[in-house]
């Protein structure tokens, strides 16, 4: 990616020379070389973060880390000095290893945190796919940490084309869901980045079987060096036959938004990717959470704090979990009385976040800020 710097320099110079100067360039955290190139041509940049805003605050700004340095692994497993004192949104020691690694140079020669700091320091504004209703007070903290506007853009809900039934032939997945009672199915999906092993998938499968609830599982290939391992072969022997009456396992593409919107789905067992979590909000689904990497653990703690679900119990030392922990968590959300409380709080959150007018106001506020800071940037 860093090799794009030279061709991008030529590209932007050609655009400006040809009278096509961009109003803004919106970039991710990793293009630390981009804002200075854009500045040479008087083009302002905006950083767009599609992770939990709280994770960026947890990582902190350069000055905050210089004032309160973190060196040992344990330093990253407690709320940083600039975080709210009572916060329960924290990495455990095992998860903190990933964050500590972000502060060390990698194969590119530049650490991830240095990339983030440079971009945040050179961009005019930072934009977050989040809102005050989900992360109250977080944007004021980010404004202070990075000394620049930190603008929530709302949850950017999926388009109607992704949600609505367009009358076309329904997939086998949706046809199967059509035959299930309302709110009876837990949808299971662990995203594309979770470090899955055969052991993880087998314990998850046996946990779903023990829970005894209906499930629809978007199963993907585990991380393995054995090229012959794939598809359903990673599941315990006889699992699909034993659960055929109540479960569906799919190893291909799944129309996730349509599944989450389906009347038969009553909860979501998720890795807590921010995009998937935001999609679940749109349909008021309580969560069973199994986070692994990056911002996912902090997303899970944020959702626990909001009362919309629970995490699967894990061993603190190695992060492992077993079938009993999966079954207990699924039953708490799907079967036991406590699940009604999770569902009620998830529905209340949906009512707020599905308010079209409220989400449009976040977009309007972003547009107003882009106009304002563009005018201020080079005038």
C-alpha positions in Angstrom: 0.0 0.0 0.0 2.8 2.4 0.8 4.0 1.9 -2.8 0.9 3.9 -3.9 2.4 7.1 -2.7 4.3 7.9 -5.9 1.5 7.1 -8.3 -0.9 9.0 -6.1 1.3 12.0 -6.1 1.2 12.0 -9.9 -2.5 11.3 -10.0 -3.5 14.3 -7.8 -1.0 16.6 -9.5 -2.6 15.7 -12.9 -6.1 16.2 -11.5 -5.3 19.6 -10.1 -3.5 20.8 -13.2 -6.5 19.7 -15.3 -8.9 21.8 -13.2 -10.3 18.8 -11.2 -9.2 19.7 -7.7 -11.1 17.4 -5.2 -13.1 19.1 -2.5 -11.9 16.5 0.0 -10.0 13.2 0.1 -11.4 10.7 2.6 -8.9 8.1 3.7 -8.4 5.2 6.1 -5.9 5.0 9.0 -3.1 3.3 7.1 -2.3 5.9 4.3 -0.1 8.0 6.6 1.7 9.5 3.5 -1.4 10.8 1.9 -2.4 14.0 3.8 1.0 15.7 3.2 0.8 15.0 -0.5 -2.8 16.4 -0.6 -1.7 19.5 1.4 0.9 20.4 -1.3 -2.1 20.8 -3.7 -4.3 22.5 -1.1 -6.8 19.6 -0.8 -8.1 18.9 2.7 -8.3 15.3 4.0 -10.7 13.6 6.3 -10.0 10.4 8.2 -12.9 8.0 8.1 -12.9 5.4 10.9 -15.2 2.4 10.5 -14.3 0.8 13.9 -15.7 1.5 17.3 -14.9 5.1 18.2 -14.1 4.0 21.7 -11.2 1.9 20.4 -9.6 4.9 18.8 -10.0 6.7 22.1 -8.5 3.7 24.0 -5.5 3.8 21.7 -5.2 7.5 22.4 -3.4 10.4 20.8 0.4 10.9 20.7 0.4 13.5 23.5 -1.8 11.4 25.7 0.5 8.4 25.3 3.6 10.5 25.9 2.1 11.9 29.1 0.9 8.4 30.2 3.3 5.9 28.5 2.3 2.3 28.2 5.1 -0.3 27.9 4.2 -3.5 29.6 1.4 -5.7 28.3 -0.6 -5.1 31.5 -0.6 -1.4 30.7 -2.9 -2.0 27.8 -5.2 -4.3 29.8 -6.5 -1.4 32.0 -8.5 1.7 31.0 -6.0 4.4 29.9 -5.6 7.4 32.2 -7.7 9.6 29.8 -10.6 7.2 29.8 -13.6 7.5 32.2 -12.6 6.1 35.6 -15.6 3.8 35.9 -15.3 2.3 32.4 -15.8 -1.4 32.0 -14.8 -1.2 28.3 -11.4 -2.7 28.5 -9.2 -5.4 26.8 -8.2 -8.4 28.9 -4.5 -9.3 29.1 -4.7 -11.8 26.2 -6.5 -9.3 23.9 -4.1 -6.5 24.9 -1.3 -8.3 23.1 -2.8 -7.2 19.8 -3.0 -3.6 20.9 0.5 -3.6 22.2 1.6 -4.9 18.8 0.1 -1.8 17.2 2.7 0.3 19.0 5.6 -1.6 17.5 6.9 -1.2 13.9 5.8 -4.0 11.6 7.2 -5.3 8.3 6.5 -1.9 6.7 8.8 -0.2 9.1 6.0 2.0 10.5 3.8 1.0 13.4 0.0 1.1 13.0 -0.3 3.7 15.8 2.2 6.0 14.1 0.1 5.8 10.9 -3.0 6.7 12.8 -1.3 9.5 14.7 0.2 11.1 11.6 -3.1 11.0 9.7 -5.1 12.3 12.7 -2.6 15.1 13.1 -2.7 16.1 9.4 -6.4 15.6 8.6 -8.8 18.5 9.0 -11.5 16.3 10.5 -12.1 12.7 11.7 -15.3 11.0 10.9 -16.7 8.0 12.8 -19.4 5.5 11.8 -21.1 5.8 15.2 -23.3 8.2 17.2 -23.9 9.6 20.6 -26.8 7.2 21.3 -24.4 4.3 21.1 -21.2 5.9 22.5 -22.3 8.8 24.7 -19.6 11.3 25.6 -17.0 9.5 23.3 -16.8 12.3 20.7 -16.1 15.0 23.2 -13.3 12.8 24.5 -11.9 12.3 21.0 -12.1 16.1 20.3 -9.9 16.6 23.3 -7.5 13.8 22.6 -6.9 14.7 18.9 -7.6 18.4 19.1 -9.8 18.4 16.0 -13.4 17.8 15.1 -14.4 14.2 15.7 -17.7 13.9 13.8 -20.2 11.0 14.2 -21.9 10.2 10.9 -24.5 7.9 12.4 -24.8 4.2 11.8 -25.2 4.5 8.0 -28.0 1.9 7.8 -28.2 -0.6 5.0 -30.1 0.4 1.9 -33.6 -0.8 1.4 -32.4 -3.0 -1.5 -30.4 -5.0 1.0 -33.2 -5.4 3.4 -36.5 -5.6 1.5 -37.9 -8.6 -0.4 -37.6 -7.6 -4.0 -39.8 -10.4 -5.2 -37.0 -12.4 -6.8 -36.5 -16.1 -6.2 -35.6 -16.5 -2.5 -32.4 -18.3 -1.5 -32.5 -21.6 0.2 -31.5 -19.8 3.4 -34.5 -17.5 3.4 -36.8 -20.3 2.4 -35.7 -22.3 5.4 -36.2 -19.3 7.7 -39.7 -18.8 6.2 -40.6 -22.2 7.8 -39.4 -21.3 11.3 -41.5 -19.7 14.1 -41.1 -16.0 14.8 -38.0 -15.0 16.9 -37.0 -18.7 17.2 -33.7 -18.8 15.3 -30.3 -17.5 16.4 -28.1 -16.4 13.5 -24.5 -17.4 13.8 -21.7 -15.6 11.9 -18.1 -14.9 12.9 -17.0 -12.6 10.1 -14.0 -12.9 7.8 -11.1 -12.0 10.2 -11.7 -14.0 13.4 -8.8 -16.5 13.9 -10.9 -19.7 13.7 -9.5 -23.1 14.3 -11.2 -26.5 13.9 -11.3 -26.8 17.7 -13.1 -23.4 18.0 -15.7 -24.4 15.4 -16.3 -27.8 16.9 -16.9 -26.4 20.4 -19.2 -23.8 18.9 -21.1 -26.5 17.0 -21.5 -28.7 20.1 -22.5 -25.7 22.1 -25.3 -24.9 19.6 -26.4 -28.5 19.8 -26.5 -28.5 23.6 -28.4 -25.3 23.7 -31.2 -27.0 21.8 -32.4 -23.9 19.9 -33.0 -23.3 16.2 -29.9 -21.9 14.5 -28.8 -20.6 11.1 -25.0 -20.8 10.8 -22.9 -18.9 8.2 -19.9 -21.2 8.5 -16.6 -20.2 6.9 -13.4 -22.1 6.4 -11.1 -22.2 9.5 -7.5 -21.0 9.6 -5.6 -24.2 8.9 -2.5 -25.3 7.0 -4.4 -28.4 5.8 -5.7 -27.5 2.4 -8.0 -30.5 2.5 -9.9 -29.2 5.5 -12.9 -27.1 4.5 -16.6 -26.9 4.4 -18.6 -29.1 6.6 -15.7 -31.5 7.3 -14.6 -29.3 10.2 -17.8 -30.0 12.2 -18.1 -32.8 14.7 -19.1 -36.2 13.3 -22.8 -36.5 12.9 -23.5 -32.9 13.9 -25.6 -31.9 10.9 -27.6 -35.1 11.0 -28.4 -34.7 14.7 -29.4 -31.0 14.3 -31.1 -31.2 10.9 -34.5 -30.8 12.5 -33.5 -27.4 14.0 -30.5 -26.1 12.3 -29.1 -25.0 8.9 -25.3 -24.7 8.1 -24.3 -22.8 5.1 -20.8 -22.5 3.8 -21.5 -20.2 0.9 -22.4 -16.6 0.7 -25.2 -15.5 3.1 -27.4 -12.4 2.6 -26.7 -11.3 6.1 -28.9 -8.2 6.2 -31.9 -10.1 4.9 -31.3 -12.8 7.4 -31.0 -10.3 10.3 -34.3 -8.7 9.1 -36.2 -12.0 8.9 -39.1 -12.4 11.3 -37.8 -15.9 12.4 -34.4 -14.5 13.7 -34.5 -13.7 17.4 -30.8 -13.2 18.2 -27.3 -12.9 16.7 -24.2 -14.9 17.8 -21.5 -12.6 16.5 -17.8 -11.9 16.5 -18.7 -8.3 17.2 -17.4 -6.8 14.0 -18.6 -3.2 14.1 -20.5 -3.4 10.7 -22.3 -6.6 11.8 -23.1 -5.1 15.2 -24.6 -2.0 13.6 -26.7 -4.1 11.3 -28.1 -6.0 14.3 -29.2 -2.7 15.9 -31.4 -2.0 12.9 -33.5 -5.0 13.7 -33.4 -4.9 17.5 -31.6 -8.2 18.0 -30.0 -9.2 21.3 -26.4 -10.5 21.0 -24.4 -13.5 22.1 -20.9 -12.3 21.7 -17.7 -14.2 20.8 -15.0 -11.5 20.0 -11.5 -12.3 18.9 -9.4 -9.4 17.5 -9.0 -5.7 16.9 -11.9 -3.6 18.2 -14.2 -6.6 18.6 -13.6 -7.1 22.4 -14.3 -3.5 23.1 -17.5 -3.7 21.0 -18.6 -6.6 23.1 -17.9 -4.8 26.4 -19.7 -1.7 25.0 -22.8 -3.9 24.2 -22.7 -5.6 27.6 -22.6 -2.2 29.2 -25.7 -1.2 27.1 -27.4 -4.4 28.3 -28.2 -5.8 24.8 -26.4 -9.2 25.2 -23.7 -11.2 26.9 -20.3 -12.6 26.1 -19.6 -16.3 25.9 -17.5 -17.3 29.0 -13.8 -17.8 28.3 -10.6 -18.8 30.1 -8.7 -15.7 30.9 -5.3 -17.3 30.3 -5.7 -18.5 26.7 -9.1 -17.1 25.6 -10.5 -20.6 25.1 -14.2 -21.4 25.5 -16.1 -24.7 25.5 -19.5 -26.1 24.4 -21.0 -25.6 27.9 -20.2 -21.9 27.8 -21.7 -21.5 24.3 -24.8 -23.4 25.3 -25.3 -21.4 28.5 -24.9 -18.0 26.7 -27.3 -19.0 23.9 -29.9 -20.2 26.3 -29.7 -17.1 28.5 -30.5 -15.0 25.4 -32.9 -17.3 23.6 -34.7 -19.3 26.2 -34.4 -18.0 29.7 -36.3 -15.1 31.2 -33.2 -12.9 31.2 -33.4 -13.0 27.4 -36.6 -10.9 27.5 -34.6 -8.1 29.1 -31.9 -8.2 26.5 -34.5 -8.2 23.7 -36.3 -5.3 25.3 -33.2 -3.2 25.5 -32.2 -4.1 22.0 -35.6 -3.1 20.7 -35.3 0.3 22.5 -32.0 0.8 20.9 -33.5 -0.1 17.5 -36.3 2.5 18.0 -33.7 5.2 18.4 -31.2 4.1 15.7 -33.9 3.3 13.1 -35.2 6.9 13.3 -34.5 8.0 9.7 -34.7 11.7 10.6 -32.2 11.3 13.4 -29.7 9.5 11.0 -30.2 12.0 8.3 -29.4 14.8 10.7 -26.0 13.1 11.4 -25.4 13.1 7.6 -26.4 16.8 7.3 -24.1 17.7 10.2 -21.2 16.0 8.5 -21.9 17.9 5.2 -22.1 21.2 7.1 -18.8 20.5 8.7 -17.1 19.5 5.5 -18.3 22.7 3.9 -17.1 24.7 6.9 -13.7 23.2 7.2 -13.0 23.1 3.5 -13.5 26.9 3.4 -11.2 27.3 6.5 -8.5 24.9 5.3 -6.7 27.0 2.7 -8.4 30.4 2.8 
